[in-house]
Amino acid sequence: MSEREYWMRVISDFYLIGEEDLFFLNDLIGLVSYDENDNFLDKSSEKRIDHAIFLANYLLSTGDFEAGVTVASSAKGVGYVKFDGDIKIYFDLIRKDVRANGLDDFETGFRYWISKIKGRRMNSIPPVSLRDLFEN
């Protein structure tokens, strides 16, 4: 399949499988780090986090997704809390965490997430600029 088809399928899949799922930072980094055949794309760590944030920002900008953080909870072990602040601050927190702990840090990767707002559907074709996220 062509690269165009692949990147559009990736975006569409957020709507199809996102009804119940959280998409963690690790998921987003993985999507922009490997091609359709699971070959590693030759990107620096900085470019990988930039691309993951660009992807998250696009999805959040549609109004169909919300951002959140995973928090420790003594009663449940883990809780998922919607982030209600400025999205720029959210992305700044991610970058700061990645600088301090590394791109592949397990806790950093699961601390930040996006989730589809129930019932939302993809109403427009994603911009072609997203294609670059899934290439070297």
LUMLUM-650907 format. One record per residue: x, y, z of N, C-alpha, C in turn; residue in three letters. Coordinates in steps of 0.05 Angstrom, whole numbers, plus 5000, padded with zeros to 4 digits. Each point is the difference from the previous one (the first is absolute). Layout:
% LUMLUM-650907
@n.u=X; n.v=Y; n.w=Z; ca.u=X; ca.v=Y; ca.w=Z; c.u=X; c.v=Y; c.w=Z; type=ala
...
% end
This chain:
% LUMLUM-650907
@n.u=5017; n.v=4976; n.w=5000; ca.u=4983; ca.v=5024; ca.w=5000; c.u=5018; c.v=5025; c.w=5000; type=met
@n.u=4989; n.v=5021; n.w=4989; ca.u=5016; ca.v=5024; ca.w=4999; c.u=5002; c.v=5013; c.w=5027; type=ser
@n.u=5020; n.v=5018; n.w=5003; ca.u=5003; ca.v=5014; ca.w=5026; c.u=4976; c.v=5017; c.w=5006; type=glu
@n.u=4988; n.v=5012; n.w=4979; ca.u=4976; ca.v=5016; ca.w=5004; c.u=4978; c.v=4984; c.w=5013; type=arg
@n.u=4996; n.v=4976; n.w=4990; ca.u=4979; ca.v=4983; ca.w=5011; c.u=5007; c.v=4993; c.w=5029; type=glu
@n.u=5025; n.v=4995; n.w=5006; ca.u=5007; ca.v=4992; ca.w=5027; c.u=4995; c.v=5023; c.w=5020; type=tyr
@n.u=5010; n.v=5023; n.w=4994; ca.u=4996; ca.v=5022; ca.w=5019; c.u=4971; c.v=5007; c.w=5004; type=trp
@n.u=4984; n.v=4998; n.w=4980; ca.u=4971; ca.v=5005; ca.w=5003; c.u=4987; c.v=4978; c.w=5016; type=met
@n.u=5009; n.v=4975; n.w=4997; ca.u=4989; ca.v=4978; ca.w=5016; c.u=5007; c.v=5004; c.w=5030; type=arg
@n.u=5024; n.v=5009; n.w=5005; ca.u=5008; ca.v=5005; ca.w=5028; c.u=4982; c.v=5021; c.w=5013; type=val
@n.u=4995; n.v=5022; n.w=4986; ca.u=4982; ca.v=5021; ca.w=5011; c.u=4972; c.v=4989; c.w=5003; type=ile
@n.u=4990; n.v=4985; n.w=4981; ca.u=4973; ca.v=4988; ca.w=5001; c.u=4997; c.v=4981; c.w=5024; type=ser
@n.u=5022; n.v=4985; n.w=5005; ca.u=4999; ca.v=4980; ca.w=5021; c.u=4996; c.v=5013; c.w=5028; type=asp
@n.u=5009; n.v=5025; n.w=5003; ca.u=4996; ca.v=5014; ca.w=5025; c.u=4970; c.v=5002; c.w=5006; type=phe
@n.u=4985; n.v=5004; n.w=4979; ca.u=4971; ca.v=5002; ca.w=5003; c.u=4986; c.v=4973; c.w=5003; type=tyr
@n.u=5011; n.v=4980; n.w=4987; ca.u=4987; ca.v=4973; ca.w=5001; c.u=5005; c.v=4986; c.w=5027; type=leu
@n.u=5025; n.v=5001; n.w=5009; ca.u=5007; ca.v=4985; ca.w=5024; c.u=5001; c.v=5018; c.w=5025; type=ile
@n.u=4995; n.v=5025; n.w=4996; ca.u=5003; ca.v=5019; ca.w=5022; c.u=4976; c.v=5003; c.w=5018; type=gly
@n.u=4978; n.v=4986; n.w=4994; ca.u=4975; ca.v=5004; ca.w=5015; c.u=5004; c.v=4993; c.w=5030; type=glu
@n.u=5017; n.v=4980; n.w=5005; ca.u=5004; ca.v=4991; ca.w=5027; c.u=5029; c.v=5003; c.w=5010; type=glu
@n.u=5018; n.v=5006; n.w=4982; ca.u=5028; ca.v=4999; ca.w=5006; c.u=5013; c.v=5027; c.w=5006; type=asp
@n.u=5021; n.v=4999; n.w=5015; ca.u=5018; ca.v=5023; ca.w=5004; c.u=5023; c.v=4995; c.w=4981; type=leu
@n.u=5010; n.v=5021; n.w=4987; ca.u=5024; ca.v=4998; ca.w=4984; c.u=5022; c.v=5014; c.w=5015; type=phe
@n.u=5019; n.v=4985; n.w=5011; ca.u=5021; ca.v=5010; ca.w=5016; c.u=5022; c.v=5013; c.w=4983; type=phe
@n.u=5016; n.v=5017; n.w=5012; ca.u=5022; ca.v=5012; ca.w=4986; c.u=5018; c.v=4979; c.w=4987; type=leu
@n.u=5004; n.v=4977; n.w=5014; ca.u=5016; ca.v=4978; ca.w=4988; c.u=4987; c.v=4991; c.w=4974; type=asn
@n.u=4974; n.v=4998; n.w=4998; ca.u=4986; ca.v=4992; ca.w=4976; c.u=5005; c.v=5019; c.w=4977; type=asp
@n.u=4998; n.v=5026; n.w=5007; ca.u=5004; ca.v=5021; ca.w=4979; c.u=5029; c.v=5000; c.w=4990; type=leu
@n.u=5019; n.v=4997; n.w=5019; ca.u=5028; ca.v=4999; ca.w=4992; c.u=5005; c.v=4976; c.w=4982; type=ile
@n.u=4989; n.v=4977; n.w=5007; ca.u=5003; ca.v=4976; ca.w=4983; c.u=4989; c.v=5003; c.w=4972; type=gly
@n.u=4977; n.v=5013; n.w=4998; ca.u=4987; ca.v=5004; ca.w=4974; c.u=5018; c.v=5017; c.w=4981; type=leu
@n.u=5013; n.v=5020; n.w=5011; ca.u=5017; ca.v=5017; ca.w=4983; c.u=5029; c.v=4991; c.w=4998; type=val
@n.u=5006; n.v=4977; n.w=5013; ca.u=5027; ca.v=4990; ca.w=5000; c.u=5004; c.v=4976; c.w=4982; type=ser
@n.u=4978; n.v=4988; n.w=4991; ca.u=5002; ca.v=4976; ca.w=4984; c.u=4981; c.v=5003; c.w=4976; type=tyr
@n.u=5008; n.v=4987; n.w=4977; ca.u=4983; ca.v=5001; ca.w=4977; c.u=4979; c.v=4978; c.w=5001; type=asp
@n.u=4985; n.v=4998; n.w=4978; ca.u=4979; ca.v=4980; ca.w=4998; c.u=5009; c.v=4971; c.w=5004; type=glu
@n.u=5025; n.v=4995; n.w=4993; ca.u=5011; ca.v=4973; ca.w=5003; c.u=5017; c.v=4996; c.w=5025; type=asn
@n.u=4997; n.v=5018; n.w=5019; ca.u=5014; ca.v=5000; ca.w=5026; c.u=5030; c.v=5004; c.w=4997; type=asp
@n.u=5008; n.v=5013; n.w=4979; ca.u=5028; ca.v=5008; ca.w=4996; c.u=5005; c.v=5027; c.w=5015; type=asn
@n.u=5021; n.v=5001; n.w=5015; ca.u=5006; ca.v=5025; ca.w=5015; c.u=5007; c.v=5022; c.w=4981; type=phe
@n.u=4987; n.v=5023; n.w=5003; ca.u=5006; ca.v=5023; ca.w=4984; c.u=5024; c.v=5014; c.w=5013; type=leu
@n.u=5018; n.v=5009; n.w=4983; ca.u=5024; ca.v=5013; ca.w=5009; c.u=4995; c.v=5028; c.w=5009; type=asp
@n.u=4990; n.v=5003; n.w=5025; ca.u=4994; ca.v=5026; ca.w=5011; c.u=5014; c.v=5003; c.w=5027; type=lys
@n.u=5009; n.v=5024; n.w=5005; ca.u=5012; ca.v=5006; ca.w=5026; c.u=4978; c.v=4999; c.w=5022; type=ser
@n.u=5008; n.v=4998; n.w=5025; ca.u=4981; ca.v=5000; ca.w=5022; c.u=4984; c.v=5026; c.w=5000; type=ser
@n.u=5014; n.v=5022; n.w=4994; ca.u=4986; ca.v=5026; ca.w=4999; c.u=4979; c.v=5001; c.w=4979; type=glu
@n.u=5006; n.v=4989; n.w=4976; ca.u=4981; ca.v=5000; ca.w=4978; c.u=4976; c.v=4981; c.w=5007; type=lys
@n.u=5006; n.v=4978; n.w=5013; ca.u=4979; ca.v=4981; ca.w=5008; c.u=4980; c.v=5013; c.w=5019; type=arg
@n.u=5010; n.v=5014; n.w=5020; ca.u=4982; ca.v=5013; ca.w=5019; c.u=4985; c.v=5024; c.w=4987; type=ile
@n.u=5014; n.v=5015; n.w=4983; ca.u=4987; ca.v=5021; ca.w=4985; c.u=4976; c.v=4989; c.w=4983; type=asp
@n.u=5005; n.v=4978; n.w=4986; ca.u=4980; ca.v=4988; ca.w=4984; c.u=4977; c.v=4988; c.w=5016; type=his
@n.u=5006; n.v=4988; n.w=5023; ca.u=4978; ca.v=4990; ca.w=5017; c.u=4983; c.v=5023; c.w=5011; type=ala
@n.u=5013; n.v=5022; n.w=5007; ca.u=4985; ca.v=5023; ca.w=5010; c.u=4984; c.v=5013; c.w=4978; type=ile
@n.u=5011; n.v=5001; n.w=4976; ca.u=4985; ca.v=5011; ca.w=4977; c.u=4975; c.v=4983; c.w=4995; type=phe
@n.u=5003; n.v=4974; n.w=5001; ca.u=4977; ca.v=4982; ca.w=4996; c.u=4979; c.v=5004; c.w=5021; type=leu
@n.u=5009; n.v=5001; n.w=5025; ca.u=4981; ca.v=5004; ca.w=5023; c.u=4986; c.v=5027; c.w=4997; type=ala
@n.u=5015; n.v=5021; n.w=4993; ca.u=4989; ca.v=5026; ca.w=4996; c.u=4979; c.v=5001; c.w=4979; type=asn
@n.u=5005; n.v=4986; n.w=4977; ca.u=4980; ca.v=4999; ca.w=4979; c.u=4975; c.v=4987; c.w=5010; type=tyr
@n.u=5002; n.v=4977; n.w=5013; ca.u=4977; ca.v=4985; ca.w=5010; c.u=4984; c.v=5017; c.w=5020; type=leu
@n.u=5014; n.v=5013; n.w=5018; ca.u=4987; ca.v=5017; ca.w=5020; c.u=4987; c.v=5024; c.w=4987; type=leu
@n.u=5012; n.v=5011; n.w=4979; ca.u=4989; ca.v=5024; ca.w=4986; c.u=4974; c.v=4994; c.w=4986; type=ser
@n.u=4995; n.v=4975; n.w=4994; ca.u=4974; ca.v=4993; ca.w=4986; c.u=4977; c.v=5003; c.w=5019; type=thr
@n.u=5005; n.v=5001; n.w=5026; ca.u=4979; ca.v=5001; ca.w=5020; c.u=4988; c.v=4973; c.w=5006; type=gly
@n.u=5011; n.v=4979; n.w=4988; ca.u=4990; ca.v=4973; ca.w=5003; c.u=5015; c.v=4984; c.w=5021; type=asp
@n.u=5021; n.v=5012; n.w=5011; ca.u=5017; ca.v=4986; ca.w=5019; c.u=5005; c.v=5019; c.w=5024; type=phe
@n.u=5008; n.v=4988; n.w=5022; ca.u=5007; ca.v=5015; ca.w=5024; c.u=5027; c.v=4989; c.w=5010; type=glu
@n.u=5015; n.v=5017; n.w=5014; ca.u=5026; ca.v=4992; ca.w=5011; c.u=4996; c.v=4994; c.w=5030; type=ala
@n.u=5019; n.v=4984; n.w=5010; ca.u=4999; ca.v=4993; ca.w=5028; c.u=5026; c.v=4991; c.w=5011; type=gly
@n.u=5001; n.v=4995; n.w=5026; ca.u=5023; ca.v=4990; ca.w=5013; c.u=4993; c.v=4976; c.w=5018; type=val
@n.u=5018; n.v=4982; n.w=5003; ca.u=4997; ca.v=4977; ca.w=5017; c.u=5011; c.v=5008; c.w=5027; type=thr
@n.u=4985; n.v=4995; n.w=5022; ca.u=5009; ca.v=5007; ca.w=5026; c.u=4999; c.v=4976; c.w=5019; type=val
@n.u=5018; n.v=4999; n.w=5019; ca.u=4999; ca.v=4979; ca.w=5020; c.u=4977; c.v=5005; c.w=5019; type=ala
@n.u=4987; n.v=4979; n.w=5007; ca.u=4977; ca.v=5001; ca.w=5019; c.u=5002; c.v=4978; c.w=5020; type=ser
@n.u=5001; n.v=5006; n.w=5025; ca.u=5003; ca.v=4979; ca.w=5021; c.u=4977; c.v=4980; c.w=4999; type=ser
@n.u=4976; n.v=5009; n.w=4994; ca.u=4977; ca.v=4982; ca.w=5000; c.u=5000; c.v=4982; c.w=4975; type=ala
@n.u=5004; n.v=5011; n.w=4977; ca.u=4998; ca.v=4985; ca.w=4975; c.u=5027; c.v=4992; c.w=4989; type=lys
@n.u=5021; n.v=5012; n.w=5009; ca.u=5026; ca.v=4995; ca.w=4988; c.u=5007; c.v=5020; c.w=4979; type=gly
@n.u=4982; n.v=5004; n.w=4980; ca.u=5004; ca.v=5019; ca.w=4978; c.u=4974; c.v=5013; c.w=4994; type=val
@n.u=5001; n.v=5026; n.w=4994; ca.u=4977; ca.v=5014; ca.w=4991; c.u=5006; c.v=5016; c.w=4975; type=gly
@n.u=4979; n.v=5006; n.w=4985; ca.u=5003; ca.v=5015; ca.w=4975; c.u=4984; c.v=5026; c.w=5002; type=tyr
@n.u=5014; n.v=5022; n.w=4998; ca.u=4988; ca.v=5026; ca.w=5005; c.u=5003; c.v=5017; c.w=4975; type=val
@n.u=4977; n.v=5012; n.w=4992; ca.u=5000; ca.v=5018; ca.w=4976; c.u=5017; c.v=5024; c.w=5007; type=lys
@n.u=5016; n.v=5010; n.w=4981; ca.u=5016; ca.v=5024; ca.w=5003; c.u=4982; c.v=5023; c.w=4990; type=phe
@n.u=4995; n.v=5019; n.w=5018; ca.u=4982; ca.v=5022; ca.w=4994; c.u=5015; c.v=5026; c.w=4994; type=asp
@n.u=5026; n.v=5000; n.w=5001; ca.u=5015; ca.v=5025; ca.w=4996; c.u=5006; c.v=5006; c.w=4971; type=gly
@n.u=5016; n.v=5019; n.w=4996; ca.u=5009; ca.v=5008; ca.w=4973; c.u=5016; c.v=4977; c.w=4988; type=asp
@n.u=4993; n.v=4993; n.w=4975; ca.u=5012; ca.v=4977; ca.w=4987; c.u=5030; c.v=5005; c.w=4996; type=ile
@n.u=5008; n.v=5025; n.w=4996; ca.u=5029; ca.v=5006; ca.w=4997; c.u=5015; c.v=4992; c.w=5026; type=lys
@n.u=4988; n.v=5005; n.w=5023; ca.u=5012; ca.v=4992; ca.w=5025; c.u=5002; c.v=4970; c.w=5002; type=ile
@n.u=4980; n.v=4986; n.w=4990; ca.u=5000; ca.v=4970; ca.w=5000; c.u=5024; c.v=4990; c.w=4984; type=tyr
@n.u=5003; n.v=5011; n.w=4976; ca.u=5023; ca.v=4992; ca.w=4984; c.u=5027; c.v=5008; c.w=5012; type=phe
@n.u=5001; n.v=5023; n.w=5013; ca.u=5024; ca.v=5008; ca.w=5014; c.u=5007; c.v=4981; c.w=5022; type=asp
@n.u=4980; n.v=4990; n.w=5015; ca.u=5004; ca.v=4980; ca.w=5021; c.u=5012; c.v=4974; c.w=4988; type=leu
@n.u=4989; n.v=4992; n.w=4977; ca.u=5010; ca.v=4976; ca.w=4986; c.u=5030; c.v=5004; c.w=4993; type=ile
@n.u=5006; n.v=5022; n.w=4987; ca.u=5028; ca.v=5005; ca.w=4992; c.u=5019; c.v=5001; c.w=5024; type=arg
@n.u=4991; n.v=5013; n.w=5022; ca.u=5016; ca.v=5001; ca.w=5024; c.u=5005; c.v=4972; c.w=5012; type=lys
@n.u=4979; n.v=4984; n.w=5001; ca.u=5002; ca.v=4973; ca.w=5010; c.u=5019; c.v=4983; c.w=4982; type=asp
@n.u=4998; n.v=5003; n.w=4974; ca.u=5017; ca.v=4984; ca.w=4982; c.u=5029; c.v=5009; c.w=5003; type=val
@n.u=5005; n.v=5026; n.w=5003; ca.u=5027; ca.v=5010; ca.w=5004; c.u=5012; c.v=4989; c.w=5026; type=arg
@n.u=4984; n.v=4998; n.w=5021; ca.u=5009; ca.v=4990; ca.w=5026; c.u=5004; c.v=4970; c.w=5001; type=ala
@n.u=4982; n.v=4985; n.w=4986; ca.u=5000; ca.v=4971; ca.w=5004; c.u=5006; c.v=4984; c.w=4974; type=asn
@n.u=5001; n.v=5013; n.w=4978; ca.u=5005; ca.v=4986; ca.w=4975; c.u=4975; c.v=4993; c.w=4985; type=gly
@n.u=5002; n.v=4997; n.w=4974; ca.u=4978; ca.v=4995; ca.w=4983; c.u=4987; c.v=4972; c.w=5005; type=leu
@n.u=5016; n.v=4981; n.w=5008; ca.u=4991; ca.v=4973; ca.w=5003; c.u=4993; c.v=4992; c.w=5029; type=asp
@n.u=4999; n.v=5020; n.w=5017; ca.u=4994; ca.v=4995; ca.w=5028; c.u=4971; c.v=4990; c.w=5003; type=asp
@n.u=4996; n.v=4977; n.w=5013; ca.u=4974; ca.v=4987; ca.w=5002; c.u=4979; c.v=5019; c.w=5014; type=phe
@n.u=5008; n.v=5011; n.w=5022; ca.u=4981; ca.v=5017; ca.w=5015; c.u=4992; c.v=5025; c.w=4984; type=glu
@n.u=5020; n.v=5012; n.w=4987; ca.u=4994; ca.v=5024; ca.w=4984; c.u=4981; c.v=4992; c.w=4977; type=thr
@n.u=5004; n.v=4978; n.w=4988; ca.u=4984; ca.v=4991; ca.w=4977; c.u=4971; c.v=4994; c.w=5008; type=gly
@n.u=4995; n.v=4993; n.w=5024; ca.u=4973; ca.v=4994; ca.w=5009; c.u=4987; c.v=5022; c.w=5017; type=phe
@n.u=5015; n.v=5021; n.w=5006; ca.u=4990; ca.v=5022; ca.w=5016; c.u=4981; c.v=5017; c.w=4983; type=arg
@n.u=5004; n.v=5003; n.w=4975; ca.u=4985; ca.v=5018; ca.w=4983; c.u=4984; c.v=4984; c.w=4979; type=tyr
@n.u=4975; n.v=5008; n.w=4995; ca.u=4983; ca.v=4986; ca.w=4981; c.u=4980; c.v=5018; c.w=4987; type=trp
@n.u=4988; n.v=4990; n.w=4978; ca.u=4977; ca.v=5013; ca.w=4988; c.u=4979; c.v=4979; c.w=4998; type=ile
@n.u=4975; n.v=5008; n.w=4999; ca.u=4977; ca.v=4982; ca.w=4998; c.u=4979; c.v=5013; c.w=4983; type=ser
@n.u=4987; n.v=4983; n.w=4983; ca.u=4979; ca.v=5010; ca.w=4983; c.u=4975; c.v=5006; c.w=5018; type=lys
@n.u=4987; n.v=5022; n.w=4995; ca.u=4975; ca.v=5006; ca.w=5014; c.u=4979; c.v=4982; c.w=4988; type=ile
@n.u=4986; n.v=4986; n.w=5016; ca.u=4980; ca.v=4980; ca.w=4991; c.u=4981; c.v=5012; c.w=4980; type=lys
@n.u=4995; n.v=4984; n.w=4979; ca.u=4980; ca.v=5008; ca.w=4979; c.u=5011; c.v=5017; c.w=4978; type=gly
@n.u=5024; n.v=5010; n.w=5002; ca.u=5011; ca.v=5017; ca.w=4979; c.u=5009; c.v=4983; c.w=4976; type=arg
@n.u=4996; n.v=5011; n.w=4977; ca.u=5007; ca.v=4987; ca.w=4975; c.u=5018; c.v=5018; c.w=4983; type=arg
@n.u=5017; n.v=4988; n.w=4984; ca.u=5018; ca.v=5016; ca.w=4983; c.u=4983; c.v=5012; c.w=4978; type=met
@n.u=4999; n.v=5026; n.w=4999; ca.u=4983; ca.v=5014; ca.w=4981; c.u=5014; c.v=5012; c.w=4976; type=asn
@n.u=5026; n.v=5000; n.w=5001; ca.u=5015; ca.v=5012; ca.w=4977; c.u=5026; c.v=4984; c.w=4996; type=ser
@n.u=5010; n.v=5002; n.w=4976; ca.u=5025; ca.v=4987; ca.w=4993; c.u=5023; c.v=5014; c.w=5014; type=ile
@n.u=5018; n.v=4985; n.w=5013; ca.u=5022; ca.v=5013; ca.w=5014; c.u=5018; c.v=5015; c.w=4980; type=pro
@n.u=5013; n.v=5021; n.w=5010; ca.u=5018; ca.v=5015; ca.w=4982; c.u=5024; c.v=4984; c.w=4991; type=pro
@n.u=5008; n.v=5004; n.w=4976; ca.u=5023; ca.v=4985; ca.w=4988; c.u=5026; c.v=5005; c.w=5016; type=val
@n.u=5001; n.v=5022; n.w=5015; ca.u=5024; ca.v=5005; ca.w=5016; c.u=5006; c.v=4978; c.w=5020; type=ser
@n.u=4979; n.v=4984; n.w=5008; ca.u=5004; ca.v=4978; ca.w=5019; c.u=5016; c.v=4977; c.w=4987; type=leu
@n.u=5000; n.v=4999; n.w=4974; ca.u=5014; ca.v=4978; ca.w=4987; c.u=5030; c.v=4999; c.w=5008; type=arg
@n.u=5012; n.v=5024; n.w=5003; ca.u=5028; ca.v=5002; ca.w=5006; c.u=5007; c.v=4987; c.w=5027; type=asp
@n.u=4980; n.v=4998; n.w=5018; ca.u=5005; ca.v=4988; ca.w=5026; c.u=5007; c.v=4970; c.w=4998; type=leu
@n.u=4991; n.v=4987; n.w=4979; ca.u=5003; ca.v=4971; ca.w=4997; c.u=5022; c.v=4993; c.w=4980; type=phe
@n.u=5018; n.v=5019; n.w=4995; ca.u=5022; ca.v=4996; ca.w=4981; c.u=5026; c.v=5009; c.w=5014; type=glu
@n.u=5023; n.v=4993; n.w=4989; ca.u=5026; ca.v=5009; ca.w=5011; c.u=5002; c.v=5030; c.w=5000; type=asn
% end
